[in-house]
Amino acid sequence: MSACIIGWSHTKFGKLDGEDVESLIARVAVDAIANAGIEPKDVDAVYVGHFNEGFSRQAFPASLVFQKLPELRFKPATRVENACATGSAAVHGAIHTIAARKARTVLVVGVEKMTDLKGAEVGDTLLKASYLKEDGDIEGGFAGVFSRITQQYFQRYGDQSDALARIAAKNHKNGSGNPLAQMQKDLGYDFCRTVSDKNPLVVGSLRRTDCSMVSDGAAAVVVSDMDTALAMKQAIVVRAAEQVNDFLPMSKRDVVAFEGPELAWKRALANARLDLLDLDLVETHDCFTTAELIEYEAMGLTAKGDGARAIHEGWTMKDGKLPVNPSGGLKAKGHPIGASGVSMHALAAMQLAGKAPEGIQLPNARLAGIFNMGGAAVANYVTVLERLR
């Protein structure tokens, strides 16, 4: 790939009172451009990732960045949406635009304002990322979709509630060191393992600590071609960027096999000419702890049904052989739908540049993998990043 990430910015995730989609877009756009060391006039195109199937009344955000940066007026700006993988869809759109030589520098913003809705409305909105003809009446909304996947996984491979609790505990421990995270508290394994008033069952076997949180937030990256990047103060190379989509109905596929994520990982690693363990870290899509567990298998870290081994043996801890979600992941960092994929790219780029928040920075990281998923393993994006210098 010829594209590089040369700048980034990231709001804190959580309940951001007094903010709206417009203010969040403006904040990260201005900061990312400044971080890249360029001027607004240098941006050739804009991509905005925004899920908004009912989270915000403002459903046409592509040109909102012009409000704060009028220098961008008359430049192409496109809103991108692909369920929970919306942010990565926007990043990949920028990468492909640069590869097609339609732009040299592209601004990518991911944004969502979720907390204005009440709980039931949030659930109804998120459920639109499933196949409503089959799942429209499922108990628990989108959590019910992953509860069904969890139960099928347990039926095939045995009860893995302990592994899910250890994944939750890992990510909350990591998130405790991330000032950008929505929850900065090390909950501990015992709390995550035990069903209690403060950690109740949400649906099926999923506890509250197994589910990502409702969040507001935004992130942005500036993507450029290689020639431009070589003159910049920082540059993170895109070694590979792959998208694999699968059937939307769960009834048409083996929902615990995560075949789409597996194929996306295989293609990305092959195109990058790397093995999985060449990577120094992975930011992966842990919308539910079950997702991270199965993603260990999809990325090739373990065999099918053996994902629990990776967490039980500490492989995915910050000091393990493949740290997974050193940021705290969606589980602790938060999951503002349209922003999540851009956040993953921004935080992975920070890691490789040695500029991540001190509490989550890994030593000497040079290669990172990112997996962002829309729906239940339907829209699957893998990106491999490498520090240029």
URSULGI-V584158 format. One record per backbone hydrogen bond with DSSP energy under -1.0 kcal/mol. CO is the residue of the C=O (numbers start at 1). NH is the residue of the N-H. If there is no record, write none. Layout:
# URSULGI-V584158
CO&NH, CO&NH
This chain:
# URSULGI-V584158
3&238, 4&224, 5&236, 7&222, 9&220, 14&216, 15&17, 16&19, 20&24, 21&25, 22&26, 23&27, 24&28, 25&29, 26&30, 27&31, 28&32, 29&33, 30&34, 31&35, 32&36, 33&38, 39&42, 40&43, 45&107, 46&78, 47&109, 48&80, 49&111, 57&59, 61&64, 63&66, 64&67, 65&69, 69&72, 70&73, 72&75, 76&46, 78&48, 80&50, 82&85, 83&86, 85&89, 86&90, 87&91, 88&92, 89&93, 90&94, 91&95, 92&96, 93&97, 94&98, 95&99, 96&100, 97&102, 98&101, 104&225, 105&44, 106&223, 107&47, 108&221, 109&49, 110&219, 112&217, 114&117, 118&122, 119&123, 120&124, 121&125, 122&126, 123&127, 125&128, 126&129, 127&130, 130&132, 131&134, 131&135, 132&136, 135&138, 138&141, 140&143, 142&146, 143&147, 144&148, 145&149, 146&150, 147&151, 148&152, 149&153, 150&154, 151&155, 152&156, 153&157, 154&158, 160&164, 161&165, 162&166, 163&167, 164&168, 165&169, 166&170, 167&171, 168&172, 169&173, 170&174, 171&175, 172&176, 174&177, 175&178, 178&181, 180&13, 185&187, 188&192, 189&193, 190&194, 199&196, 200&208, 203&206, 206&202, 206&203, 207&210, 208&211, 210&289, 216&14, 217&112, 218&11, 219&110, 220&9, 221&108, 222&6, 222&7, 223&106, 224&4, 225&229, 226&230, 228&231, 229&232, 235&388, 236&5, 237&386, 240&384, 242&382, 244&380, 249&252, 250&253, 253&255, 254&257, 258&262, 259&263, 260&264, 261&265, 262&266, 263&267, 264&268, 265&269, 266&270, 267&271, 268&272, 269&274, 275&278, 276&279, 281&369, 282&325, 283&371, 284&286, 287&212, 288&292, 289&293, 290&294, 291&295, 292&296, 294&298, 295&299, 296&301, 303&306, 306&309, 307&310, 308&312, 309&313, 310&315, 314&317, 315&322, 316&324, 317&320, 323&282, 325&328, 328&332, 329&333, 330&334, 332&183, 333&182, 336&339, 336&340, 339&343, 340&344, 341&345, 342&346, 343&347, 344&348, 345&349, 346&350, 347&351, 348&352, 349&353, 350&355, 351&354, 357&360, 357&361, 366&387, 367&280, 368&385, 369&283, 370&383, 372&381, 374&378, 374&379, 375&377, 378&246, 379&374, 380&244, 381&372, 382&242, 383&370, 384&239, 384&240, 385&368, 386&237
